[in-house]
Amino acid sequence: MLNTIEQAKPADAGAQTFTIGQLAEEFGLTLRSLRFYEDEGLISPARVGQTRVYDHRDRARLKLICRGKRLGFSIGEIKDFLDLYDTDEAQVEQMTYLLRRARDRIVHLEQQLRDVQQTLKELHEIDGMIVTHLHAKGVPVQTE
């Protein structure tokens, strides 16, 4: 999500359009996911009859959505970020919002990392105690 929508635009964006299938394949998403993002107001493709037609802006927003999801942001947080782009051409509010969310995410992930490290430490200790016990009873134990 670090890139702004403007930075995510391809240089030759012009009038290039994309089908739902093309974007699904490019970003490794299901058609259902793209429809969900549309229902949530994250992207808004044009319609030609029943066919969705995506432009470079939709593609850029989709790129940011995928990055946001990968970084662990909620759909609501991603929507707020994208909506700020539409209201703040200078992108000050957008970047300030992202900075706060990113810092919150860092704190959360660092706590998760400490929790995982503690769990691994305890599991290694348990593993060692069990192996010691089984060896004392004459039971062979596979080492990993």
C-alpha positions in Angstrom: 0.0 0.0 0.0 3.0 2.2 0.2 2.6 3.3 -3.4 0.0 5.9 -4.2 -2.6 5.2 -6.9 -0.7 7.6 -9.2 2.5 5.8 -8.7 0.8 2.5 -9.3 -0.4 3.6 -12.8 1.3 2.0 -15.7 3.2 4.6 -17.8 1.1 3.9 -20.9 -2.2 3.7 -19.1 -4.1 5.6 -21.8 -7.4 4.0 -22.6 -6.3 0.4 -21.8 -9.0 -1.7 -20.3 -9.1 -5.1 -18.6 -11.6 -7.8 -18.2 -12.4 -9.4 -14.9 -10.7 -12.5 -16.0 -7.5 -10.7 -17.0 -7.3 -9.0 -13.6 -8.1 -12.1 -11.7 -5.3 -14.0 -13.5 -2.8 -11.1 -13.1 -3.3 -10.8 -9.4 -4.0 -14.5 -8.6 -7.6 -13.7 -7.4 -10.9 -15.4 -8.0 -13.7 -13.7 -9.9 -15.6 -13.8 -6.6 -12.9 -11.8 -4.9 -13.1 -9.1 -7.5 -16.9 -9.0 -7.3 -16.5 -8.7 -3.5 -14.1 -5.8 -3.8 -16.6 -4.1 -6.1 -19.5 -4.8 -3.7 -17.4 -3.2 -0.9 -16.8 -0.1 -3.0 -13.0 -0.7 -3.4 -13.2 -0.8 -7.2 -15.8 0.4 -9.5 -15.6 -1.0 -13.0 -17.6 0.5 -15.9 -20.3 -1.7 -17.4 -20.9 -2.5 -21.0 -24.2 -4.4 -20.8 -23.5 -7.1 -18.2 -19.7 -7.0 -18.8 -17.4 -5.4 -16.3 -14.7 -3.2 -17.9 -11.8 -2.2 -15.7 -9.5 0.7 -16.4 -6.0 1.5 -15.3 -7.4 3.2 -12.1 -9.2 0.0 -11.1 -6.1 -2.0 -11.8 -4.0 0.4 -9.7 -6.5 0.2 -6.8 -6.5 -3.6 -7.1 -2.8 -3.6 -6.8 -3.0 -1.6 -3.6 -5.8 -3.8 -2.3 -3.7 -6.9 -2.8 -0.7 -5.3 -1.1 -2.9 -4.1 1.8 -4.3 -7.6 2.3 -0.8 -9.1 2.2 0.3 -6.7 4.9 -2.6 -7.7 7.0 -4.8 -4.6 6.7 -8.6 -5.1 6.9 -10.9 -4.4 4.0 -12.2 -1.4 6.0 -8.7 0.0 6.5 -7.9 -0.5 2.8 -11.2 1.2 1.8 -10.5 4.2 4.1 -7.0 4.5 2.6 -8.3 4.4 -1.0 -11.2 6.8 -0.2 -8.7 9.3 1.2 -7.0 9.4 -2.2 -10.1 10.6 -3.8 -10.5 13.5 -1.3 -6.9 14.6 -0.8 -4.9 15.3 -4.0 -1.8 16.2 -1.9 -2.1 12.7 -0.3 -1.2 14.1 3.2 -4.3 12.6 4.9 -3.8 9.3 3.0 -0.1 9.0 4.0 -0.8 10.1 7.6 -3.6 7.5 7.8 -1.3 4.8 6.3 1.5 5.8 8.7 -0.8 5.3 11.7 -2.1 2.0 10.4 1.3 0.7 9.5 2.8 1.6 12.9 -0.2 -0.2 14.6 0.4 -3.2 12.4 4.1 -3.3 13.3 3.3 -3.2 17.0 0.8 -6.0 16.5 3.2 -8.2 14.4 6.1 -7.6 16.8 3.9 -8.9 19.7 2.9 -11.9 17.6 6.5 -12.6 16.9 7.4 -12.5 20.6 4.4 -14.8 21.3 5.6 -17.3 18.6 9.2 -17.2 19.9 8.0 -17.9 23.4 5.8 -20.8 22.2 8.7 -22.2 20.3 11.0 -22.0 23.3 8.4 -23.8 25.4 7.9 -26.5 22.8 11.6 -27.1 22.5 11.8 -27.4 26.3 9.0 -29.9 26.3 10.6 -31.8 23.4 13.9 -32.0 25.3 12.1 -33.2 28.5 10.2 -35.9 26.6 13.3 -37.1 24.8 15.3 -37.3 28.0 12.4 -39.2 29.7 12.1 -41.7 26.8 15.8 -42.3 26.6 15.9 -43.0 30.4 13.2 -45.6 29.8 15.2 -47.2 26.9 12.9 -46.0 24.2 14.7 -44.9 21.0 13.6 -41.5 19.7 14.0 -40.1 16.2 15.9 -36.9 16.0 14.9 -34.2 13.6 
